[in-house]
């Protein structure tokens, strides 16, 4: 597959990001204690390896990759998406002398990696000229998004990520600010 120069450089950055993600996940899998978090990491790990291998194929093979990245379903764990399930949040403070990571640090590092990767996938997809590459990058974005959602929910359950409903006065303000466009009104025709 012929790549445009910007596609090659985007793939290079995304592939280096995968090297980092996979290496960190391998370390995390050896250090994680919580079985639910470990299960999440074990389930995600092979998909990150497949994602990496597909990028290598796009870079090195004339026909790109003939695989399709499997995007997992959006796994809903929480009962409420506006109220925290824990009575209080455990405080956090950066550690300055670290030999091993704790579960909170593992989840935080992984979540932030997924968020950053997702933004980069979305940006690269918007710039991709090749339709096959664009589709792959869109799938990689969705995979990152769905993985991040699962890790975020685990963090919320543990009290590691604050979750609160929007304040009612703010909701009232925005409710009054925006009005819907009636669907039955005639829309302007572009010529």
C-alpha positions in Angstrom: 0.0 0.0 0.0 1.3 3.4 -0.9 1.1 5.7 2.1 1.1 9.5 2.0 4.0 11.0 4.0 1.8 12.3 6.7 0.1 8.9 7.0 3.5 7.2 7.5 4.5 9.7 10.2 1.2 9.3 12.0 1.5 5.5 11.9 5.1 5.8 13.2 3.9 7.9 16.2 0.9 5.6 16.8 3.1 2.5 16.6 5.6 3.9 19.1 2.7 4.6 21.3 1.7 0.9 21.0 5.2 -0.1 22.0 4.8 1.9 25.1 1.3 0.6 25.9 2.2 -3.0 25.4 5.4 -2.8 27.4 3.6 -1.0 30.3 0.7 -3.5 30.2 3.1 -6.4 30.4 4.6 -4.8 33.5 1.2 -4.0 35.0 0.0 -7.6 34.5 2.9 -8.7 36.7 2.1 -6.2 39.4 -1.7 -5.9 39.5 -3.5 -7.3 42.6 -7.2 -6.6 42.0 -8.6 -9.6 40.1 -11.2 -7.5 38.2 -8.6 -5.0 37.0 -6.3 -7.9 36.1 -9.1 -9.5 34.1 -9.6 -6.2 32.2 -5.9 -5.9 31.4 -5.7 -9.6 30.3 -8.7 -9.1 28.0 -7.4 -5.9 26.5 -3.7 -7.0 26.1 -4.0 -9.2 23.0 -6.1 -6.5 21.2 -3.3 -4.0 21.7 -0.8 -6.6 20.3 -3.1 -7.1 17.3 -3.4 -3.3 16.9 0.4 -3.0 17.0 0.9 -5.8 14.4 -1.7 -4.3 12.1 0.2 -0.9 12.2 3.4 -2.7 11.3 1.6 -4.4 8.4 0.3 -1.0 7.2 3.9 0.4 7.3 5.7 -2.6 5.8 3.4 -4.4 3.4 2.4 -3.1 0.0 -1.2 -4.2 0.6 -1.5 -2.9 4.2 -3.3 -5.2 6.6 -6.0 -7.7 5.6 -7.3 -8.0 9.2 -10.1 -6.1 10.9 -9.5 -4.8 14.4 -12.2 -6.3 16.6 -13.9 -3.4 18.5 -15.3 -4.7 21.8 -18.8 -3.8 22.8 -19.2 -0.9 25.2 -19.3 -2.8 28.5 -21.6 -1.2 31.1 -20.6 -2.0 34.7 -21.9 1.0 36.7 -25.6 1.2 37.7 -25.5 5.0 37.6 -23.4 7.3 35.4 -24.0 10.4 37.6 -23.6 9.1 41.2 -20.6 7.5 42.8 -21.0 4.1 44.3 -18.5 4.8 47.1 -19.2 6.8 50.3 -15.9 8.8 50.1 -12.9 9.1 47.8 -9.5 7.8 49.0 -7.0 10.7 48.7 -4.1 10.4 46.3 -0.6 11.7 46.4 2.2 11.1 43.9 4.9 8.8 45.2 8.5 9.8 44.6 10.2 6.5 45.3 8.5 3.7 43.4 9.6 0.1 42.9 6.2 -1.3 41.9 2.9 0.2 41.0 -0.2 -0.1 43.1 -3.6 -0.9 41.4 -4.7 2.8 41.4 -1.4 3.8 39.7 -1.8 1.0 37.1 -5.4 2.0 36.3 -4.5 5.7 36.1 -1.6 5.1 33.8 -3.5 2.8 31.6 -6.6 5.1 31.4 -4.5 8.2 30.6 -2.6 6.1 27.9 -6.0 5.1 26.3 -7.3 8.7 26.4 -4.2 10.0 24.7 -4.1 7.2 22.1 -7.8 7.8 21.4 -7.2 11.4 20.6 -4.3 10.6 18.4 -6.3 7.9 16.5 -9.2 10.3 15.9 -6.8 13.0 14.6 -4.9 10.6 12.4 -8.2 9.1 11.0 -9.4 12.6 10.1 -6.2 13.1 8.1 -5.9 9.7 6.5 -6.3 9.7 2.7 -6.4 5.9 2.3 -9.9 4.6 3.1 -8.5 1.3 4.5 -6.2 3.1 6.8 -8.9 5.5 7.8 -11.2 2.7 8.7 -8.5 0.9 10.8 -7.7 4.2 12.7 -11.5 4.7 13.4 -11.7 1.2 14.7 -8.6 1.8 16.8 -10.2 4.9 18.2 -13.3 3.1 19.2 -11.3 0.3 20.7 -9.4 2.8 22.9 -12.6 4.5 23.8 -14.4 1.3 24.9 -11.3 0.1 26.8 -11.0 3.5 28.5 -14.7 3.3 29.5 -14.2 -0.1 31.1 -11.1 1.1 33.1 -12.8 4.3 34.1 -15.8 2.4 35.5 -13.5 0.2 37.6 -11.8 3.4 38.9 -15.2 4.9 39.8 -16.2 1.7 41.6 -13.0 1.9 43.7 -13.4 5.6 44.4 -10.3 6.5 42.3 -12.2 8.7 39.9 -14.8 11.2 41.1 -18.3 11.0 39.6 -21.0 13.5 40.5 -24.2 14.7 39.0 -24.1 18.1 37.3 -25.4 20.7 39.8 -29.1 21.5 39.2 -28.6 25.3 38.9 -26.1 24.7 36.0 -28.6 22.3 34.4 -31.4 24.9 34.7 -29.1 27.5 33.1 -28.3 25.4 30.1 -31.8 24.1 29.7 -33.0 27.7 29.4 -30.1 28.7 27.1 -30.7 26.2 24.2 -33.9 25.6 22.2 -34.5 22.8 19.8 -35.0 23.4 16.1 -38.5 22.1 15.2 -38.1 19.1 12.8 -41.2 20.0 10.8 -39.9 23.4 9.7 -38.5 23.6 6.3 -34.7 23.3 6.2 -32.8 25.6 3.9 -31.7 23.9 0.6 -28.1 24.3 -0.3 -27.4 25.0 -3.9 
